[in-house]
C-alpha cells in the first residue's frame, strides 16, 4: 500500500509540475481576442480613411466648380470622374455626389438653390432653401448681409461596408461630408454654359 501511495503521490506531483500544453491552451484562449482586435483595427482604419476621403472629395468638387465662369454637363461629368478617382483604392460605386449653387438673399439671409447637379436622389430642387452656417455669410460693418453672394455647395455620401463585420455593422455606415466655396472668376457660376448669345446675368 505504501508503494501505491508513494507512486500515486509522485504522479500527482509530476502532474502539478507538468507545463506541457499550457502554451496551446493560452493560444486557444488568446487567438479569438487577437483576431477580433486585428480585423476590428482594419475595419475601423478603413472607415476612417474613407471618411477622410469624403472630406477631400467634397472640397475637390466645390473647388473645381468655383474656378469656372460656367459649367456644362460635360464639366460636371469630368468633375465626377475626378472625384471618384480620389477614392482610390476604395470602390467608388457607393459614392453619391451633388453640386449646388446657392444664392443668399440679403433681406432674409436664406440660401436658395439656383441649380443642382448631378440628376438623381441627391439633386436639390431649384428655389428651395438650404440651411447653411451663418458664419459663412458675408456682412458689412453695419451687420447687413452683403448683396450678390453665391456659394458652390458640394455634398458627398458613401455607404461604407466592412469586409468582415466583426466590429462594425455588416449593413454599413453612411459617411457624409460637404464643402462651401465662393466663385473665383465671377459672382456666380452659370449652368449650363450658354452655346451662344448674350451671357446671362447671375440668377436669383
C-alpha positions in Angstrom: 0.0 0.0 0.0 2.9 2.3 0.8 4.3 1.7 -2.6 1.0 2.5 -4.3 0.5 5.7 -2.2 4.1 6.7 -2.9 3.7 6.1 -6.7 0.4 8.0 -6.7 1.9 10.9 -4.9 4.8 11.1 -7.4 2.3 11.0 -10.3 0.2 13.8 -8.8 3.3 15.9 -8.1 4.6 15.4 -11.6 1.2 16.3 -13.0 1.2 19.6 -11.0 4.6 20.5 -12.3 4.0 19.4 -15.9 3.8 22.6 -18.1 3.2 20.8 -21.3 0.1 22.1 -23.1 0.0 25.5 -21.4 1.1 27.3 -24.5 -1.6 25.5 -26.6 -4.3 26.4 -24.0 -3.2 30.1 -23.9 -3.1 30.2 -27.7 -6.7 28.8 -27.9 -7.9 31.5 -25.4 -6.0 34.4 -26.9 -6.4 33.8 -30.7 -10.1 34.8 -30.8 -9.4 38.0 -29.0 -6.4 38.8 -31.2 -8.4 38.1 -34.4 -11.2 40.4 -33.2 -8.7 43.1 -32.5 -6.9 42.6 -35.8 -10.0 42.7 -38.0 -11.6 45.4 -35.9 -8.5 47.6 -36.4 -8.6 47.0 -40.2 -12.3 47.8 -40.4 -12.0 50.9 -38.2 -8.9 52.2 -40.0 -10.6 51.7 -43.5 -13.7 53.5 -42.3 -11.6 56.5 -41.0 -9.7 56.6 -44.3 -12.9 56.6 -46.4 -14.4 59.3 -44.1 -11.3 61.4 -44.7 -11.6 60.9 -48.4 -15.2 62.1 -48.3 -13.9 65.5 -47.0 -11.3 65.6 -49.8 -13.9 64.8 -52.4 -16.3 67.4 -51.2 -13.6 70.1 -51.2 -12.4 69.0 -54.6 -15.9 69.2 -56.2 -16.6 72.7 -54.8 -13.1 73.9 -55.7 -13.2 72.7 -59.3 -16.7 74.2 -59.9 -15.9 77.5 -58.3 -12.9 78.1 -60.6 -15.2 78.2 -63.7 -17.2 81.0 -65.2 -19.7 78.4 -66.2 -20.1 74.6 -66.2 -21.6 72.3 -68.7 -22.9 68.7 -68.4 -19.5 67.6 -69.7 -17.8 69.5 -67.0 -20.0 68.0 -64.3 -19.2 64.5 -65.7 -15.4 65.3 -65.6 -15.7 66.6 -62.0 -17.5 63.4 -61.0 -14.8 61.2 -62.6 -12.1 63.2 -60.9 -13.8 62.9 -57.6 -14.3 59.1 -57.9 -10.6 58.8 -58.7 -9.8 60.5 -55.4 -11.4 57.5 -53.6 -8.8 55.0 -54.9 -8.2 52.3 -53.8 -11.7 52.1 -52.4 -14.7 51.1 -54.6 -16.4 54.3 -56.0 -19.7 52.6 -56.6 -21.4 53.6 -53.3 -20.3 57.2 -53.8 -23.1 59.9 -54.3 -22.2 63.4 -55.3 -24.2 66.6 -55.6 -23.0 70.1 -56.7 -25.3 73.0 -56.0 -25.1 76.7 -56.4 -26.7 78.8 -53.7 -27.8 82.5 -53.7 -28.0 84.2 -50.4 -31.0 86.6 -50.1 -29.7 89.8 -48.4 -33.1 90.5 -46.9 -33.6 87.2 -45.1 -30.1 85.5 -45.1 -31.7 82.4 -46.6 -29.7 80.4 -49.1 -31.7 79.5 -52.2 -30.8 76.8 -54.7 -30.1 78.2 -58.2 -29.1 74.9 -59.8 -28.1 71.5 -58.7 -26.4 68.6 -60.4 -26.0 65.7 -61.0 -29.5 64.5 -61.5 -30.6 61.8 -59.1 -31.7 61.3 -55.5 -29.3 63.9 -54.2 -30.3 66.7 -56.6 -31.8 69.7 -54.8 -34.8 71.4 -56.3 -34.2 75.0 -57.5 -35.8 77.6 -55.4 -35.7 75.6 -52.2 -33.9 76.9 -49.1 -30.7 75.2 -47.8 -29.6 75.6 -44.2 -26.0 76.9 -44.1 -23.7 78.1 -41.3 -24.3 81.8 -40.6 -20.6 82.3 -40.2 -20.0 82.0 -43.9 -22.5 84.7 -44.9 -20.6 87.9 -45.5 -21.8 91.1 -43.8 -20.8 94.7 -43.9 -19.6 96.8 -41.0 -23.2 97.6 -40.1 -24.0 93.9 -39.8 -26.1 93.8 -43.0 -25.8 90.9 -45.4 -23.8 91.8 -48.5 -25.8 91.5 -51.7 -24.8 89.3 -54.6 -23.4 86.4 -52.6 -23.3 83.0 -54.2 -21.8 79.7 -52.9 -20.9 76.5 -54.5 -22.1 73.8 -52.2 -20.9 70.2 -52.7 -22.2 67.2 -50.9 -20.8 63.7 -50.7 -22.1 60.4 -49.2 -20.7 56.9 -49.2 -22.1 53.7 -47.8 -19.0 52.0 -46.2 -19.5 48.3 -45.7 -16.8 46.5 -43.7 -15.3 43.3 -45.2 -15.8 41.1 -42.2 -18.2 42.9 -39.9 -16.7 42.0 -36.6 -16.7 45.5 -35.1 -19.0 47.5 -37.4 -22.4 46.5 -38.6 -22.3 44.5 -41.8 -25.1 46.7 -43.2 -22.5 49.5 -43.3 -22.2 53.1 -42.2 -23.3 56.1 -44.3 -20.4 58.6 -44.3 -21.2 62.2 -45.4 -19.5 65.5 -45.8 -19.9 68.8 -47.6 -18.0 71.9 -48.5 -18.7 75.6 -49.4 -16.6 77.6 -51.9 -17.2 81.1 -53.3 -17.0 81.5 -57.1 -13.5 82.7 -58.1 -14.0 84.1 -61.6 -17.3 86.0 -61.2 -20.1 86.5 -58.7 -21.7 83.2 -59.7 -21.1 80.1 -61.9 -23.5 79.8 -64.8 -25.1 76.5 -65.5 -25.4 75.3 -68.2 -22.8 77.0 -70.3 -24.6 79.2 -73.0 -23.9 78.0 -76.5 -24.3 81.5 -78.0 -25.9 84.9 -77.5 -25.6 87.3 -74.6 -24.0 85.9 -71.4 -26.8 85.6 -68.8 -26.8 87.5 -65.5 -26.4 85.7 -62.2 -29.8 84.2 -61.3 -31.7 84.9 -58.1 
